[in-house]
Amino acid sequence: MPRKTLQQQLETLRQQLAEPDRLSDDDRHALLELAKDIERFADTDEPHMPDDNLVDGVNLAVERFEAEFPALTSTLRNVLQALANMGI
């Protein structure tokens, strides 16, 4: 179930990134790459831990976009929670 929740949150993130807003192309690209990295981790059936950069990257994104993009930040926090529920 935690994987399904994570997939749902990643889909929400992709939808938000597809919407036109004030997010720069560089920021949008960086968040899409982060989502891809998380998805690659979530899609594997091999029991392994991601490197610390994965969670750190989401935490940094939360801090970076917190004031200006509250809906995006909420989704990123949900991604962090889903990762935590998976034991990461």
Biotite code that builds the C-alpha atoms (Angstrom):
import biotite.structure as struc

atoms = struc.array([
    struc.Atom([0.000, 0.000, 0.000], chain_id="A", res_id=1, res_name="MET", atom_name="CA", element="C"),
    struc.Atom([2.789, 2.542, 0.712], chain_id="A", res_id=2, res_name="PRO", atom_name="CA", element="C"),
    struc.Atom([4.052, 2.125, -2.860], chain_id="A", res_id=3, res_name="ARG", atom_name="CA", element="C"),
    struc.Atom([0.612, 2.872, -4.248], chain_id="A", res_id=4, res_name="LYS", atom_name="CA", element="C"),
    struc.Atom([0.403, 5.991, -2.090], chain_id="A", res_id=5, res_name="THR", atom_name="CA", element="C"),
    struc.Atom([3.815, 7.091, -3.305], chain_id="A", res_id=6, res_name="LEU", atom_name="CA", element="C"),
    struc.Atom([2.792, 6.537, -6.928], chain_id="A", res_id=7, res_name="GLN", atom_name="CA", element="C"),
    struc.Atom([-0.359, 8.606, -6.359], chain_id="A", res_id=8, res_name="GLN", atom_name="CA", element="C"),
    struc.Atom([1.651, 11.448, -4.853], chain_id="A", res_id=9, res_name="GLN", atom_name="CA", element="C"),
    struc.Atom([4.132, 11.353, -7.728], chain_id="A", res_id=10, res_name="LEU", atom_name="CA", element="C"),
    struc.Atom([1.235, 11.555, -10.190], chain_id="A", res_id=11, res_name="GLU", atom_name="CA", element="C"),
    struc.Atom([-0.150, 14.559, -8.309], chain_id="A", res_id=12, res_name="THR", atom_name="CA", element="C"),
    struc.Atom([3.300, 16.153, -8.442], chain_id="A", res_id=13, res_name="LEU", atom_name="CA", element="C"),
    struc.Atom([3.517, 15.609, -12.211], chain_id="A", res_id=14, res_name="ARG", atom_name="CA", element="C"),
    struc.Atom([0.073, 17.144, -12.679], chain_id="A", res_id=15, res_name="GLN", atom_name="CA", element="C"),
    struc.Atom([1.071, 20.186, -10.661], chain_id="A", res_id=16, res_name="GLN", atom_name="CA", element="C"),
    struc.Atom([4.277, 20.572, -12.645], chain_id="A", res_id=17, res_name="LEU", atom_name="CA", element="C"),
    struc.Atom([2.312, 20.434, -15.899], chain_id="A", res_id=18, res_name="ALA", atom_name="CA", element="C"),
    struc.Atom([0.198, 23.427, -14.863], chain_id="A", res_id=19, res_name="GLU", atom_name="CA", element="C"),
    struc.Atom([1.358, 26.844, -16.037], chain_id="A", res_id=20, res_name="PRO", atom_name="CA", element="C"),
    struc.Atom([2.559, 28.922, -13.116], chain_id="A", res_id=21, res_name="ASP", atom_name="CA", element="C"),
    struc.Atom([5.491, 30.994, -12.014], chain_id="A", res_id=22, res_name="ARG", atom_name="CA", element="C"),
    struc.Atom([7.788, 27.998, -11.620], chain_id="A", res_id=23, res_name="LEU", atom_name="CA", element="C"),
    struc.Atom([10.882, 28.437, -13.760], chain_id="A", res_id=24, res_name="SER", atom_name="CA", element="C"),
    struc.Atom([11.748, 25.893, -16.432], chain_id="A", res_id=25, res_name="ASP", atom_name="CA", element="C"),
    struc.Atom([14.896, 24.946, -14.502], chain_id="A", res_id=26, res_name="ASP", atom_name="CA", element="C"),
    struc.Atom([12.947, 24.372, -11.293], chain_id="A", res_id=27, res_name="ASP", atom_name="CA", element="C"),
    struc.Atom([10.294, 22.386, -13.146], chain_id="A", res_id=28, res_name="ARG", atom_name="CA", element="C"),
    struc.Atom([12.956, 20.236, -14.803], chain_id="A", res_id=29, res_name="HIS", atom_name="CA", element="C"),
    struc.Atom([14.746, 19.624, -11.484], chain_id="A", res_id=30, res_name="ALA", atom_name="CA", element="C"),
    struc.Atom([11.508, 18.526, -9.815], chain_id="A", res_id=31, res_name="LEU", atom_name="CA", element="C"),
    struc.Atom([10.616, 16.244, -12.717], chain_id="A", res_id=32, res_name="LEU", atom_name="CA", element="C"),
    struc.Atom([14.054, 14.624, -12.469], chain_id="A", res_id=33, res_name="GLU", atom_name="CA", element="C"),
    struc.Atom([13.583, 14.182, -8.728], chain_id="A", res_id=34, res_name="LEU", atom_name="CA", element="C"),
    struc.Atom([10.205, 12.541, -9.376], chain_id="A", res_id=35, res_name="ALA", atom_name="CA", element="C"),
    struc.Atom([11.824, 10.192, -11.895], chain_id="A", res_id=36, res_name="LYS", atom_name="CA", element="C"),
    struc.Atom([14.493, 9.222, -9.374], chain_id="A", res_id=37, res_name="ASP", atom_name="CA", element="C"),
    struc.Atom([11.848, 8.476, -6.745], chain_id="A", res_id=38, res_name="ILE", atom_name="CA", element="C"),
    struc.Atom([9.797, 6.494, -9.235], chain_id="A", res_id=39, res_name="GLU", atom_name="CA", element="C"),
    struc.Atom([12.820, 4.403, -10.254], chain_id="A", res_id=40, res_name="ARG", atom_name="CA", element="C"),
    struc.Atom([13.350, 3.563, -6.610], chain_id="A", res_id=41, res_name="PHE", atom_name="CA", element="C"),
    struc.Atom([9.671, 2.775, -6.017], chain_id="A", res_id=42, res_name="ALA", atom_name="CA", element="C"),
    struc.Atom([9.328, 0.623, -9.137], chain_id="A", res_id=43, res_name="ASP", atom_name="CA", element="C"),
    struc.Atom([12.106, -1.771, -8.256], chain_id="A", res_id=44, res_name="THR", atom_name="CA", element="C"),
    struc.Atom([11.254, -4.992, -6.460], chain_id="A", res_id=45, res_name="ASP", atom_name="CA", element="C"),
    struc.Atom([14.761, -5.350, -5.119], chain_id="A", res_id=46, res_name="GLU", atom_name="CA", element="C"),
    struc.Atom([14.938, -4.539, -1.425], chain_id="A", res_id=47, res_name="PRO", atom_name="CA", element="C"),
    struc.Atom([17.474, -1.744, -1.263], chain_id="A", res_id=48, res_name="HIS", atom_name="CA", element="C"),
    struc.Atom([17.774, 1.618, 0.316], chain_id="A", res_id=49, res_name="MET", atom_name="CA", element="C"),
    struc.Atom([18.080, 4.692, -1.866], chain_id="A", res_id=50, res_name="PRO", atom_name="CA", element="C"),
    struc.Atom([21.016, 6.953, -1.297], chain_id="A", res_id=51, res_name="ASP", atom_name="CA", element="C"),
    struc.Atom([20.502, 9.874, 1.055], chain_id="A", res_id=52, res_name="ASP", atom_name="CA", element="C"),
    struc.Atom([20.310, 12.256, -1.892], chain_id="A", res_id=53, res_name="ASN", atom_name="CA", element="C"),
    struc.Atom([16.793, 11.096, -2.717], chain_id="A", res_id=54, res_name="LEU", atom_name="CA", element="C"),
    struc.Atom([15.183, 12.167, 0.554], chain_id="A", res_id=55, res_name="VAL", atom_name="CA", element="C"),
    struc.Atom([17.532, 15.130, 0.894], chain_id="A", res_id=56, res_name="ASP", atom_name="CA", element="C"),
    struc.Atom([16.466, 16.315, -2.548], chain_id="A", res_id=57, res_name="GLY", atom_name="CA", element="C"),
    struc.Atom([12.800, 16.267, -1.580], chain_id="A", res_id=58, res_name="VAL", atom_name="CA", element="C"),
    struc.Atom([13.560, 18.048, 1.705], chain_id="A", res_id=59, res_name="ASN", atom_name="CA", element="C"),
    struc.Atom([15.490, 20.748, -0.134], chain_id="A", res_id=60, res_name="LEU", atom_name="CA", element="C"),
    struc.Atom([12.632, 21.185, -2.601], chain_id="A", res_id=61, res_name="ALA", atom_name="CA", element="C"),
    struc.Atom([10.177, 21.593, 0.285], chain_id="A", res_id=62, res_name="VAL", atom_name="CA", element="C"),
    struc.Atom([12.351, 24.307, 1.800], chain_id="A", res_id=63, res_name="GLU", atom_name="CA", element="C"),
    struc.Atom([12.891, 26.018, -1.537], chain_id="A", res_id=64, res_name="ARG", atom_name="CA", element="C"),
    struc.Atom([9.250, 26.212, -2.644], chain_id="A", res_id=65, res_name="PHE", atom_name="CA", element="C"),
    struc.Atom([7.511, 26.437, 0.719], chain_id="A", res_id=66, res_name="GLU", atom_name="CA", element="C"),
    struc.Atom([6.641, 30.134, 0.699], chain_id="A", res_id=67, res_name="ALA", atom_name="CA", element="C"),
    struc.Atom([5.805, 30.612, -2.953], chain_id="A", res_id=68, res_name="GLU", atom_name="CA", element="C"),
    struc.Atom([4.141, 27.308, -3.915], chain_id="A", res_id=69, res_name="PHE", atom_name="CA", element="C"),
    struc.Atom([2.180, 25.911, -0.938], chain_id="A", res_id=70, res_name="PRO", atom_name="CA", element="C"),
    struc.Atom([0.241, 23.289, -2.939], chain_id="A", res_id=71, res_name="ALA", atom_name="CA", element="C"),
    struc.Atom([3.430, 21.960, -4.502], chain_id="A", res_id=72, res_name="LEU", atom_name="CA", element="C"),
    struc.Atom([5.104, 21.925, -1.100], chain_id="A", res_id=73, res_name="THR", atom_name="CA", element="C"),
    struc.Atom([2.187, 19.977, 0.366], chain_id="A", res_id=74, res_name="SER", atom_name="CA", element="C"),
    struc.Atom([2.553, 17.342, -2.335], chain_id="A", res_id=75, res_name="THR", atom_name="CA", element="C"),
    struc.Atom([6.301, 17.116, -1.722], chain_id="A", res_id=76, res_name="LEU", atom_name="CA", element="C"),
    struc.Atom([5.627, 16.607, 1.986], chain_id="A", res_id=77, res_name="ARG", atom_name="CA", element="C"),
    struc.Atom([3.182, 13.838, 1.098], chain_id="A", res_id=78, res_name="ASN", atom_name="CA", element="C"),
    struc.Atom([5.922, 12.217, -0.997], chain_id="A", res_id=79, res_name="VAL", atom_name="CA", element="C"),
    struc.Atom([8.237, 12.399, 2.031], chain_id="A", res_id=80, res_name="LEU", atom_name="CA", element="C"),
    struc.Atom([5.564, 10.806, 4.206], chain_id="A", res_id=81, res_name="GLN", atom_name="CA", element="C"),
    struc.Atom([5.009, 8.015, 1.682], chain_id="A", res_id=82, res_name="ALA", atom_name="CA", element="C"),
    struc.Atom([8.759, 7.365, 1.611], chain_id="A", res_id=83, res_name="LEU", atom_name="CA", element="C"),
    struc.Atom([8.813, 7.304, 5.409], chain_id="A", res_id=84, res_name="ALA", atom_name="CA", element="C"),
    struc.Atom([5.938, 4.825, 5.406], chain_id="A", res_id=85, res_name="ASN", atom_name="CA", element="C"),
    struc.Atom([8.077, 2.622, 3.177], chain_id="A", res_id=86, res_name="MET", atom_name="CA", element="C"),
    struc.Atom([10.820, 2.776, 5.807], chain_id="A", res_id=87, res_name="GLY", atom_name="CA", element="C"),
    struc.Atom([13.006, 5.308, 4.070], chain_id="A", res_id=88, res_name="ILE", atom_name="CA", element="C"),
])
